[in-house]
Amino acid sequence: MLPSSVKIVEVGPRDGLQNEQQVLPLAAKLQLIDELANAGLKYIEAGSFVSPKWVPQMANSHELFQQLNKQSGVIYSALTPNMHGLQSALTAKVDEVAIFGAASESFSMRNINCSIAESLLRFEPVIEYAIANGLKVRGYVSCVLGCPYEGEISPQKVLQVTQQMLAMGCYEISLGDTVGVGTPLKTAKLLDTLLQHIAVDKLAAHFHDTYGQALANILIALQHGIGVIDSSVAGLGGCPYAKGAAGNVATEDVVYMLNGMDIVTGIDLPALVSAGQNIMLRLGRTSQSKVAQAMSVVKQ
């Protein structure tokens, strides 16, 4: 049963930009976020409170949140991997926070320098403190369909981590195909396993498009009743710890597909395409979105 409407979680300003070598000025990020909100996006992952040593692009997240032109009805979230990051997010007055774990031990060690079990122990006080201060917490699980170091990942492992994060207080878990190796059959098997134990409204889909499978995988997620899709404007992104991983699926391409399926998103596609083209112009590259490329050709 397909959902009648879908919430798009726009991760471009954080997950998308964090992997860019060119550090953008604050004004460019603020403009992007403003244009995304104007296009109708209601959930924007705007920044990340992590060490600037490891992610220089996110160094000015505190200033960004303080200078945001917040629009009514739009949630502006931030990634907060530890208590220090959460404290910074609280002073910056973010609307919501997110934490990230992994279904792969090797990826967890490379990404956050600890085992899965240790990472969950670290997150527990962060989640508790965030909730105590009135913030909802969203969780990410990386490498749900494959790992650059371990290869195949068992759906049971994904289930275990997802259940633990939900039990700790996350209201929703975003299932990340971090290296983009998933296929429709693997996606279906994973969701079949998870949905035997977890309510569908607790899950979101987060696909990278390394092998061009993201939209096909999203269709499988929709057919399983998933109503929240993460995507990145212009296909920005990648993973600094997963060599060769392409960007997130482009928001423009997801919206075009959903429009064609009569699934409501509330997003103005031409305005979204324009936002993507503007940020890519800043980066000196062309949009990775097939829809944006096609629409620019039609305009000419």
C-alpha positions, 0 to 999 in steps of 0.5 A: 500500500503506497502512502498518499503523502511523503515527508521529504527530509532534506539533508543537503545542507548537512550530509550533502555539503559536509563532504565538499572540499570547498568550504562555503561561506555562511551566506551561501549556506543560509541562502540554500536553506532559505531557498529550500524552505521557500520551495516547500521543504518542511524538514531541513537538516541544516548543520552539524555540531561535530569537531571542525577538525574532522568536518571543516564544512560544519565549523560555523553551524552555531552561527548558521542556526543563530542567523537562520531566517526560520520559517513557520512550520519548518523544522531545522535540525542538526546532527549532535554525536555527543554531549558537547555537540548537544550542548552547542545545539541547545544554545543555538536553539535548534528545533531537533537533533539527530544521532548516528550509529551503524550496523557494521562494526568496522564502519563504526570503528572507522567513523566514530572510533568505537564499537556499535555497543560503545556508540550506543552507550555514548548516545544514551545520555545525549538522547536523555538530555535532549528529550529532557530539554524538549528536543526530539531525537532522530536516529540514523543507522549507516550501512544497512545494505552493505559496508565498504569494509565488511560487505554484506550486512545481515538484516538481523544486525540492522534490526538489533541496532534499530530496536536499541535506538528506538528503545533509547528514545529516538522517535524515528530511525533513518535506514542509510544505504551509506555506500549505495550498494543496495538493490530492490531485492535486498531492500525488500528483504531488509524491510520485510525483516524490520517490519515484522518487529517495528511499526512502519511509521518509525522508519525512514529511507536514506539511499545513496545513488552510487550504482544508480539504484536509489530510486528503485530502492525508494519505490520498494520502501514506498511499497512497504509503506515507508512515508519518510524519505531522506534526500539531498538537493542536486544529489550533493553528498557522499561519505568521507569514510566510504571511498567511492560512495556517490551522493545522496539521491537527488531531492529533485529526482525523488519529488519528480517520481512522487509527483508522477505517482500522485503522492503529495510532497508539498514541494515546488519542483521548479523552485527546488531545481533552482535552489540546487542549481544555485548551490552547484554554481557556488561549488563550480559543478553541475547538478547531479539530479537527472531531473534538474539536467533535463529541465535545464535542457527543456528551458534552453 
